[in-house]
């Protein structure tokens, strides 16, 4: 039996460029979100304000998602992605100006705060298009037989960029301040544009160009709902992310509980990144395809335990270790879920399925941030985090008991069919 090449997808030049593009955009978005969190909490000292940041992004992201999925399936992907990156750059420029003392010296804290919320709202609109477009472009770059390998690398890069962008945000705030940290975000957006210019225009594979929007949206939602594996994976991960959104409260832990300042904040943010980085190498050599259902359940269970330990810890390095383990577990979850989506989604429906995914999972990050901020306001920061972790554990247990089909999920046959 021929040994599988863990770097097979990376040997495709355009896919390697795609990973640079993906890393730059996810890194920039993650870094920007954390800088905003730090600035908003510094302005308000109110945990609910951190939750409102998530709410301001999730409202447009969810309400626009299905429409965005329809547009993505109807349009050429490279040009659409360029518009998304330019939209993100415009928002980053606005945040850069809002944090420039010479420009905003005459503005009050409330004006600055509401302006930040407005730009975050615009970012939610951009994000509703960015996810489905990126997901669809990936499938046009690599052959079907390499989808599982490409999905592993793509989700791993997403995981690393997400956490490392957040980690660098803490360090960047310490070294160059909030204002110039926002300038760095703009720099990564430029890198993404340069990388995108190296990818060729791809054909539109949807045979129903011009299909009425409502009919198109109905077809996409129906497909996801009827596919028990896809809907099960999305639902499970949605609740895990929703209730496990403790990272949204890291500014409070860094400033008020662990009292480690911006430097410690950077380390706390880096811990999940290191865990995700480890996951990338493990998944490249030891795929998670066999018994994928049980592995996904186990990963999210470990994630919940890690969140509870983090919430209860008053020891800095124990908190770091708990976040490291949450990164490992979340990394495994992301790799398996993305593999499921790539393998089981028809080419002509990738935009709509990715849009539904963004509603279930992507936006639950922001909704989780709001849930964490709200529960921290109502029951205290530590209790809120422990509550979230406990609800994650309960979600895993209920899913494992109620869905034997999902529990027995094994992707090995799907992999072998795609490799023929």
C-alpha positions in Angstrom: 0.0 0.0 0.0 1.4 3.4 -1.0 2.3 5.6 1.9 0.3 8.9 1.9 2.1 12.1 1.4 1.3 14.5 4.3 2.5 17.4 2.2 0.7 16.5 -1.0 -1.5 19.6 -1.1 1.4 21.9 -0.3 3.2 20.8 -3.4 0.5 22.6 -5.4 1.9 26.2 -5.8 -1.4 28.0 -5.8 -2.5 26.1 -2.7 0.6 27.3 -0.8 -0.1 30.8 -2.0 -3.7 30.4 -0.8 -2.4 29.4 2.6 -0.4 32.6 2.8 -3.5 34.6 1.9 -5.6 32.7 4.4 -3.0 33.1 7.2 -2.6 36.9 6.5 -6.4 37.5 6.6 -7.2 35.4 9.6 -4.1 36.8 11.4 -5.2 40.3 10.7 -8.8 39.8 11.7 -7.8 38.0 14.9 -5.3 40.7 15.8 -7.7 43.5 15.1 -10.5 41.9 17.2 -8.2 41.6 20.2 -6.8 45.1 19.9 -10.4 46.3 19.8 -11.3 44.3 22.9 -8.4 45.8 24.8 -9.2 49.3 23.7 -12.9 49.0 24.5 -12.3 47.5 27.9 -9.8 50.2 28.7 -12.4 52.8 27.8 -15.3 51.3 29.7 -14.0 48.8 32.3 -17.3 47.0 31.7 -17.3 43.3 30.8 -20.6 43.8 29.0 -18.9 46.1 26.5 -16.7 43.1 25.4 -19.9 41.2 24.7 -21.3 44.0 22.7 -18.3 43.9 20.4 -19.3 40.3 19.5 -23.0 41.2 19.2 -22.1 44.1 16.8 -20.4 41.6 14.5 -22.8 38.7 14.7 -25.9 40.7 13.8 -24.8 41.5 10.2 -22.8 38.3 9.9 -25.9 36.1 10.6 -28.5 38.2 8.8 -26.4 38.5 5.6 -24.9 35.0 5.6 -27.4 33.1 3.4 -27.6 36.0 1.0 -23.8 36.0 0.8 -23.7 32.3 0.2 -26.1 32.7 -2.8 -23.9 35.5 -4.2 -20.7 33.4 -3.7 -22.2 30.4 -5.6 -23.2 32.8 -8.5 -20.0 34.9 -8.8 -16.3 34.4 -9.7 -14.4 33.8 -6.5 -11.1 35.7 -6.9 -12.8 39.0 -7.7 -15.2 38.6 -4.8 -12.4 37.8 -2.4 -10.5 40.9 -3.5 -13.6 43.0 -2.6 -13.8 41.4 0.8 -10.1 42.2 1.6 -10.5 45.8 0.4 -13.6 46.1 2.6 -11.7 44.8 5.6 -8.8 47.2 4.8 -11.2 50.2 4.8 -12.5 49.1 8.3 -8.9 48.7 9.6 -8.0 52.2 8.3 -11.0 53.6 10.2 -9.9 51.9 13.4 -6.4 53.1 12.9 -7.7 56.7 12.6 -10.0 56.2 15.6 -7.0 55.3 17.8 -4.8 58.2 16.7 -4.6 60.7 19.6 -4.0 63.6 17.2 -7.2 63.0 15.3 -9.6 61.9 18.2 -8.3 64.2 20.9 -11.5 66.3 20.8 -13.8 63.2 20.7 -15.2 61.9 23.9 -14.9 58.2 25.0 -18.5 57.5 24.1 -18.1 58.8 20.5 -15.0 56.7 20.1 -16.7 53.7 21.6 -19.8 53.9 19.3 -17.6 54.6 16.3 -15.7 51.3 17.0 -19.0 49.4 17.4 -20.1 50.8 14.0 -16.9 49.7 12.2 -17.2 46.3 13.9 -20.8 46.1 12.5 -19.4 46.8 9.0 -16.8 44.1 9.6 -19.6 41.6 10.2 -21.0 42.3 6.7 -17.6 41.8 5.1 -17.1 38.6 7.1 -20.4 37.1 5.9 -18.9 37.1 2.4 -15.3 36.3 3.3 -15.8 32.8 4.8 -17.9 31.3 2.0 -15.7 32.8 -0.7 -12.5 31.4 0.9 -14.1 28.0 1.4 -15.3 27.9 -2.2 -12.0 29.1 -3.7 -10.1 26.3 -1.9 -12.0 23.6 -3.7 -11.2 25.2 -7.1 -7.4 25.1 -6.4 -6.8 21.5 -5.4 -8.1 18.3 -7.0 -10.8 16.3 -5.2 -8.5 13.5 -4.2 -6.5 16.1 -2.1 -9.5 17.7 -0.4 -8.9 15.9 2.9 -5.2 16.9 3.0 -5.9 20.4 1.9 -8.7 20.8 4.5 -6.3 19.7 7.2 -3.7 22.2 6.2 -6.2 25.0 5.6 -8.0 24.5 8.9 -4.6 24.2 10.7 -3.4 27.5 9.2 -6.7 29.1 10.2 -6.2 27.9 13.8 -2.6 29.0 14.0 -3.3 32.4 12.5 -6.3 32.9 14.7 -4.5 32.3 17.9 -1.1 33.8 17.0 -2.8 36.9 15.7 -4.5 37.3 19.0 -1.2 36.6 20.8 0.8 39.1 18.8 -2.0 41.7 19.5 -1.1 41.5 23.3 2.6 41.9 22.6 2.0 44.6 20.0 -0.1 46.7 22.4 2.8 46.5 24.9 5.5 47.4 22.4 3.9 49.9 20.0 0.5 50.7 21.5 -3.0 50.3 20.2 -2.7 52.8 17.4 0.3 51.3 15.6 -1.0 47.8 16.3 -3.9 48.7 14.0 -1.4 49.9 11.4 0.2 46.4 11.5 -3.2 44.9 10.8 -3.4 47.0 7.6 0.0 45.5 6.6 -1.3 42.0 6.8 -4.2 42.9 4.6 -1.7 44.2 1.9 0.1 40.8 2.1 -3.2 39.1 1.5 -3.9 41.2 -1.6 -0.4 40.5 -3.0 -1.0 36.7 -2.4 -4.4 36.8 -4.1 -2.9 38.4 -7.2 -0.8 35.2 -7.7 -3.9 33.0 -7.9 -5.6 32.6 -11.3 -9.2 33.3 -12.0 -11.3 30.2 -11.6 -14.4 29.0 -13.4 -17.9 29.2 -11.9 -19.1 25.6 -11.4 -22.7 26.4 -10.5 -25.0 25.1 -13.3 -27.8 27.3 -12.1 -26.5 30.8 -12.7 -29.3 33.3 -12.4 -31.4 31.0 -10.2 -33.9 33.0 -8.1 -32.3 33.8 -4.7 -35.1 32.4 -2.5 -35.0 29.1 -4.3 -31.2 29.0 -4.1 -31.2 29.7 -0.4 -33.9 27.1 0.3 -31.9 24.5 -1.6 -28.8 25.2 0.5 -30.5 25.2 3.8 -32.4 22.0 2.9 -29.1 20.2 2.0 -27.5 21.0 5.3 -30.5 20.1 7.4 -31.0 16.8 5.6 -27.4 15.8 5.9 -27.3 14.5 9.5 -23.5 14.4 9.6 -22.9 18.0 8.5 -25.8 19.3 10.6 -24.6 17.3 13.6 -21.0 18.5 13.3 -22.1 22.2 12.9 -24.6 22.0 15.8 -22.1 20.4 18.2 -19.3 22.9 17.4 -21.7 25.8 17.6 -22.8 25.1 21.2 -19.2 24.3 22.2 -17.9 27.7 20.8 -21.0 29.5 22.1 -20.6 28.4 25.7 -16.8 28.1 25.7 -16.1 31.7 24.7 -13.9 32.4 27.7 -11.2 34.0 25.6 -13.4 37.0 25.1 -12.9 37.7 28.8 -9.1 37.5 28.7 -8.6 41.2 29.1 -10.4 41.0 32.5 -8.3 38.0 33.6 -5.1 39.7 32.5 -5.9 43.1 34.1 -8.0 42.3 37.1 -7.7 38.6 38.2 -4.2 37.3 37.3 -2.8 40.9 37.2 -0.2 40.2 34.5 -0.7 43.2 32.3 -0.3 43.4 28.5 2.7 41.1 28.6 0.8 38.3 30.4 -2.2 39.0 28.2 0.0 38.2 25.2 1.2 34.9 26.7 -2.3 33.9 27.6 -3.4 34.6 24.0 -0.3 32.7 22.7 -1.1 29.5 24.6 -3.9 28.3 22.4 -1.8 29.2 19.4 0.9 26.8 20.5 -1.7 24.1 21.1 -3.1 24.7 17.6 0.4 24.6 16.1 1.0 21.2 17.7 -2.3 20.0 16.3 -1.2 21.0 12.7 1.8 18.7 12.7 -0.1 15.8 14.4 -3.0 16.0 11.9 -0.6 16.1 8.9 1.1 12.8 9.9 -1.7 11.1 11.9 -5.0 12.0 10.2 -8.2 12.1 12.3 -10.4 10.4 9.7 -10.9 7.0 11.4 -13.6 7.1 14.2 -13.9 10.9 13.4 -17.2 11.2 15.4 -15.8 9.9 18.6 -12.6 12.0 18.2 -14.7 15.1 17.6 -16.7 14.4 20.7 -13.6 13.7 22.8 -11.9 16.9 21.5 -14.8 19.1 22.5 -15.1 17.4 25.9 -11.4 18.2 26.6 -12.0 21.7 25.4 -14.8 22.1 28.0 -12.6 20.7 30.8 -9.8 23.1 29.8 -12.1 26.1 29.9 -13.3 25.1 33.4 -9.7 24.8 34.7 -8.9 28.2 33.2 -11.8 29.8 34.9 -11.0 28.4 38.3 -7.2 29.0 38.1 -5.5 31.8 40.0 -2.1 30.6 39.0 -0.8 32.2 35.8 1.0 29.2 34.4 -1.9 26.8 35.1 -4.1 29.2 33.2 -1.6 29.2 30.4 -1.6 25.4 30.3 -5.4 25.2 30.3 -5.5 27.6 27.3 -2.9 25.5 25.6 -5.0 22.4 26.0 -8.1 24.3 24.7 -6.1 25.1 21.6 -5.1 21.5 21.0 -8.7 20.3 21.4 -10.2 23.1 19.4 -7.6 22.5 16.6 -8.7 18.8 16.4 -12.3 19.9 16.2 -11.7 22.4 13.4 -9.7 19.9 11.3 -12.4 17.2 11.5 -15.3 19.6 10.9 -13.6 21.2 7.8 -12.8 17.8 6.4 -16.4 16.8 6.8 -17.5 19.9 4.9 -15.0 19.5 2.1 -15.8 15.9 1.5 -19.6 16.0 1.7 -20.4 19.4 0.0 -21.2 19.4 -3.8 -19.1 22.0 -5.7 -22.1 24.1 -6.8 -23.3 24.5 -3.2 -20.1 25.3 -1.4 -20.9 29.0 -0.9 -24.3 28.3 0.6 -23.1 25.5 2.8 -20.2 27.6 4.0 -22.7 30.4 4.7 -24.7 28.1 6.9 -21.5 27.0 8.6 -20.7 30.6 9.3 -24.1 31.0 11.0 -23.7 27.9 13.1 -20.0 28.1 14.0 -18.2 31.2 12.7 -20.7 33.7 14.2 -21.0 31.7 17.4 -17.5 33.0 18.3 -19.0 36.5 18.5 -22.3 35.3 20.1 -20.1 33.4 22.5 -18.3 36.6 23.3 -21.6 38.3 24.0 -22.7 35.3 26.1 -19.5 35.5 28.1 -19.7 39.2 28.6 -23.4 39.1 29.6 -22.9 36.2 32.1 -19.8 37.8 33.5 -21.9 40.9 34.1 -24.7 38.9 35.8 -22.8 36.2 37.7 -19.2 37.3 37.8 -16.3 36.6 35.5 -15.0 33.3 37.0 -18.5 31.8 37.4 -19.4 32.8 33.9 -16.4 30.9 32.5 -17.0 27.8 34.6 -20.7 27.9 33.6 -19.7 28.0 29.9 -17.3 25.1 30.2 -19.9 23.0 32.0 -22.5 23.7 29.3 -19.9 22.6 26.7 -19.5 19.3 28.5 -23.3 18.8 28.8 -23.6 19.5 25.0 -21.0 16.7 24.2 -22.7 14.2 26.6 -26.2 14.9 25.1 -24.9 14.7 21.5 -23.1 11.4 22.2 -26.2 9.8 23.7 -28.8 11.2 21.3 -26.9 10.7 18.1 -25.4 7.2 17.7 -25.0 7.8 13.9 -22.7 10.7 14.6 -20.9 8.8 17.4 -20.1 6.1 14.9 -18.9 8.5 12.1 -15.9 7.2 10.2 -14.5 9.2 7.3 -12.1 6.6 6.0 -14.4 5.3 3.2 -15.1 8.9 2.0 -11.3 9.5 1.9 -10.7 6.3 -0.2 -13.5 7.2 -2.6 -12.0 10.7 -3.3 -8.6 9.2 -3.8 -9.7 6.8 -6.6 
